[in-house]
């Protein structure tokens, strides 16, 4: 609804404005009799030129337009004998006069209009040209909103500020700033450009912290008042988006106010480069005001056409113009584009004719003479031709994308120093920031990935180090630091009667980190909470979001829902949720000797004893008499040999090479297993063991018993939302005394079965409980404590670096020992299961032994098979009294062959 009302009011305003203009212009129109509806001459094509002559842009544009018309008319291949004529109109920096002059051009039957340079006048004119179907080719109106569908006949031959603002956002991101202050002229050009800058910065996770606008008619005193106000703010990065004719007054005032010294950053849009390029001589006083400023300039590729035009400039310029700027190239190309489009228009059968607009007609008694205004019949066809053109001009390739913006937008990044400017890089929408020219990167795309950098910058104050980009506001207000008003575990943070008003481990860490910063941080501590119980830490952090505090300092856990709304520093304390439960001492049982190994480990070990014994028997059976005999004896031998290796007491000798290989590897495995078993059993039998019926988070969830949680802790929400534990099972506990009382009572007498809290609290609690309570299971969350700041606060980054320095130089540990030195319980809590040895610790040894057995068996059976194939039993002899009949002995089976002694086969 708001959009519709805004559009409607804008259309009503334009209607009233045009009506007023027509009323004032009626006498002029009334004298025009029998206005022709066709071109006055078939050999002359009229185009209009509408801009402010006496301006930096206008003084460069006019001779460039005249040069372009001269070149077009001297080229017989363009327009085929037709002559291009340009009709100039001076808008004199006025939207009202610009509209009147635009209507005058409509009377002259122009087919296209070159200009204007002003975005504000372009907005007004676009409504006129829409009505009369006259394409408007602007070489200077950079307002991004002019590309809207509302202005179909507006075509920009220069670059849109949409791209320039993305270039500035890339600079801000490159130098790692997060906030800027925008100083701009309050008109369509300034407002809409800064709006585009805000969108571009948001995409880089930066923002405009303040928009400092001034009117186009602002005096030096107005600008001075504005600059005094912005100098009191936090950001020191200023983006100046003003007109070239009045923009230098910003820097003149800034110089007087001391805002051009070190620590300040000034980024000027292309208006400043236009001003500097338009001056042939260097004014030392003016350059002194601009030292260290970064400026953008529309990039125009070097070419033979550009060099040729530059050499002609001295002959083209009027008196009073010392040098040209980039807009001269765009003005020239606007005429060139119109001429080539008209040439295509005529070749496609188009002709110049005008007709009355049915929406503009005279009413009874009207003196406005609307009927004298005519629309260009071929306007739509010419517009489509212009949009589809692809030619090369002085400013490079003239081609438009789907949004009617020129393709390949690019800017030069300039650094002003001494008496001149230095180019430190480029920006293009293709490759971003680079020290390589965009046209080179278009030809070599592989260079674009490694070119995101700039040459060094000399900043205001003649420093080369990157400015921080912000300071604490110079308005007498210290940083507001929120501190939780705790009633338990006051070693971490608590109210105090000292100068600071607070004390504790977290306060000392924060103060130590601040002392490492290269700048002072005025701050004051403000308690949060009533003091009767610990405050809710989620609500505490939210006070930072609502700007009640600038930062929150204390034992604040870094959890997901908090990181979405504030920025945390580097953690200064590791944390995580643990379970504390009552402990009882365990006594040794008759089966304690089984505890060193898990069931799986016992089973695999037993299987391998038998397996290795069987393998050695197979390898030794054919050649070693100790492994032969009746089946029952051989079975006993296998079992005896297998388990006697556990104590290295086997009496059978191995004689085969393969058997010895398998045995020596297995004895090494047995040695490792024996040693590990002995060490584990010793630990279990000699160290006091404490156990709890709560074994960890899983057993706690599965039970229906009460669970204690500290007041204000995030654990309350975590247990409910993440672990789905009913609220009815949770109990708020105020302090360490309530912890001990609730655990001693137990769930049956109104207490709790266990307490879930963060590890630092629990370590402090357990240090004074004589091991009657203990941590069971493992930490089931991993997090840390940090200081919370408002989103995108640069102080959070600097403090993170300071905390890392504290950790590296040992100061963080010293502070920890001062406040939190504890005497840990010497008993081993719930360590029985951890001392048990599992298969995961020995599978490598079993794998090696198994591979050795497999290889040995493979070699053995291959050798036996080879012998079996070569084996030929001897023929038996018949009795002498019997008739001799030759008999062939039968071949033994494979198993019988392997069972034979090897000596019997030879």
MOJOMO-V752625 format. One line per field, one symbol per residue. phi: phi as a letter, one per 30 degrees, with the letter a starting at -180 (. if undefined). burial: + if it has 16 or more other ideal C-beta (glycine too) atoms within 10 Angstrom, else -. A space follows every 50 residues. Layout:
phi: ???
burial: ???
This chain:
phi: .dddddddddddddddddddddddceedddddchedcbddbdcbccbcbb addcaeddddddddddddddddddcddcihjdccbccdbcdhhbdddedd ddddddddhdcabcjddcdddddddddddddchcdccccbdceddddddd bdccbcccdddeddddddddddddcicbbbcccaddbedddddddddedd dddcibacdacccbdecdddddddddddddddcddcccccbbdddbdddd dddddddicccdjcbbbcddddddddddcdcccedddddcdidcbcbedc ddaddddddddddddcdddjccacbddddddeddddddddddddeddcjd bcbbbddddcbdceidcdhdddcbcddcdddddddddddbbccdcjdcac cdcicddhdabcccbdaicabbdclbbbdcbidaccdedddddbeddddc cdabddccdeihccddddjabdedbicdddcdbdddcbhdddaadbcded ibakedddddddddddddbdbdabcbdbkdjcadddddddddddddidbd abbldcddbeddddcbccdeecbdbldbccbdcbdccdcdcddddecded ddddddddeddddddddddcedbcddcbkeedddddddddddddddchcd cdcccddddddddddddddddddddddddddddddccdccbbddcldddd dddccdbdbdeidddedddddcchdedddcbdbdadddeddddddiddcj cbdabcadeedddddddbchidbadcicecbbaacbccbdeidddddddd dddddddddiddddddddcbdbcdddddchceddddccdddbdddddddd dddddddddddddddddddcdbddddcddddcddbdbcdddddddddddd dddddc
burial: -------------+---+--++--++--+---------+-----++++++ +++-+++++++++++++++-++-----++--+-+-++++++++++-++++ ++++++--+++++++++++++++++++++++++++++++++++++++--- +++++++++++++++++++++++++-+++++++++-++++++++++++-+ +--+-+-++-++-+---+----++-++--++-++++++++++++++++++ +++++---++--++++++++++++++++--------+-++++++++++++ +---++--+---+--++---+-+++++++++++++++++++++-++---+ -+-+-----+-------+++-++++++++-+++-+++-+---++++-+-+ ---+++-++++++++++---+--++++++-++++-++++-++-----+-- +--+--++++------++++++------+++++++++++-+++++----- -+++++++++-+++-+----+-+-+++++---++++++-+++++----++ +++++++++--+---++++++++-+-+++++++-----------++++-- +--++--++-++++++++++++-+--++--------++--++--+----+ -+-+-+-++++++-++--++--+--++--++-++----++++-+-++-++ -----+++++++++++-++-----+---+++-+-++-+++-++---+--- ++++++++++++-+++--+-+-+++++-+++-++++++++--++++++++ -+++-+----++--++--++----+-++++++--+++-+--+--++--++ -++--++--+---+--+-----------------------------++-- ------
